[in-house]
């Protein structure tokens, strides 16, 4: 929308200032209380201006207040457009479209999800602090440690086996 054309970006900023101040000072409609203009996007050809707005509402009554505010904005659209045209000094004044901005509500939901994830991470960190291995701490063999199979214990090797071992070694060299 206004990302590539610097003139469209300037017009969008001007429209945001004019509409926000007009809602606050000139439009005396109770349905427009607690309205905030969050962003304005103007097409590169300066024909359409999308005005994103949000509203702080009372708990449980947000949907009804939002609907009434949308109706009030639609009714004041012509007056606001003439104010924008007068302040901007444009040959053609952009058509105004009011769009409710869902981002702040979604941001609160994301913050709640992140808070829950942080709480779970803290619980896992506490569990890890007291956790112990099920078996050995390091179950792998290392080169610096002697292998148990290389060590011949005295219990497994008695004098008779030694005599047999010596006889076998003598017969193999004599042949």
SVG drawing of the C-alpha trace seen along z (x, -y; Angstrom):
<svg xmlns="http://www.w3.org/2000/svg" viewBox="-25 -23 85 103">
<polyline fill="none" stroke="black" stroke-width="0.4" points="0.0,0.0 2.0,-3.0 5.3,-1.1 6.8,-2.1 5.5,-5.6 6.9,-8.2 4.2,-10.7 1.5,-8.1 3.2,-7.6 3.2,-11.4 -0.5,-11.6 -1.3,-8.6 0.3,-10.3 -1.6,-13.5 -4.9,-11.7 -4.2,-9.9 -3.6,-13.2 -6.6,-14.9 -9.0,-12.0 -7.8,-11.4 -8.1,-15.1 -11.4,-15.5 -12.9,-12.5 -11.7,-13.9 -12.6,-17.6 -15.2,-18.0 -17.4,-14.9 -19.5,-15.0 -20.9,-11.5 -20.9,-9.4 -20.5,-6.3 -17.0,-7.4 -15.6,-7.6 -12.4,-5.7 -11.6,-5.4 -8.0,-5.3 -6.8,-5.6 -3.9,-3.0 -2.8,-3.2 -3.7,-4.7 -2.7,-3.1 -3.1,-4.9 -2.8,-3.2 0.0,-4.4 -2.4,-6.1 -3.9,-8.0 -7.4,-6.9 -8.2,-4.9 -7.2,-5.4 -7.9,-2.5 -8.1,-3.9 -7.5,-1.2 -9.0,-1.9 -9.6,-0.3 -11.7,-1.0 -11.4,-0.4 -14.7,1.1 -16.4,2.2 -16.0,5.9 -18.6,8.0 -20.0,5.1 -17.1,4.8 -19.0,6.2 -22.0,3.9 -19.8,0.8 -17.7,1.7 -20.7,2.0 -22.1,-1.3 -18.7,-3.0 -18.5,-1.6 -21.9,-3.0 -20.9,-6.4 -17.7,-6.4 -19.5,-5.4 -22.0,-8.3 -19.2,-10.8 -17.1,-9.5 -18.2,-12.4 -17.4,-15.1 -14.1,-13.6 -13.2,-13.3 -13.9,-16.9 -11.7,-17.8 -8.9,-15.7 -9.3,-17.3 -9.2,-20.8 -6.1,-20.1 -4.2,-18.1 -4.8,-20.4 -5.1,-17.5 -6.8,-17.7 -8.5,-14.4 -9.3,-13.4 -8.9,-9.7 -12.0,-7.6 -12.0,-6.7 -12.6,-3.2 -12.7,-2.4 -11.5,1.0 -11.5,2.3 -7.9,3.2 -7.8,6.7 -4.1,6.5 -4.3,5.1 -6.7,7.9 -4.6,10.5 -1.5,9.1 -3.1,9.5 -3.9,13.2 -0.3,13.7 1.0,12.1 -1.2,14.5 0.1,17.5 3.7,16.3 3.1,15.9 1.7,19.4 4.8,20.7 7.1,18.9 5.3,20.4 5.7,23.9 9.4,23.2 9.9,22.2 8.2,25.4 10.4,27.5 13.5,25.7 12.6,26.5 12.0,30.1 15.4,30.3 17.2,28.9 16.2,31.9 16.2,34.5 18.6,37.4 19.7,39.8 17.8,43.1 21.1,45.0 24.7,43.9 25.4,40.3 27.6,41.1 26.8,44.5 29.5,44.3 32.9,45.9 35.9,43.6 39.4,44.4 41.2,43.2 39.3,45.8 40.5,49.4 38.1,51.9 36.8,54.5 37.0,57.4 40.8,56.8 41.3,57.2 41.6,60.9 40.5,61.4 42.2,63.9 38.9,65.6 38.4,66.5 42.1,67.7 43.4,70.5 46.7,72.5 45.4,75.3 44.4,72.9 47.9,71.4 49.5,74.8 47.3,75.5 48.1,72.1 51.9,72.7 51.5,76.2 49.6,74.7 52.2,72.0 55.1,74.5 53.4,76.8 52.6,74.1 56.3,72.8 57.7,76.3 55.8,77.1"/>
</svg>
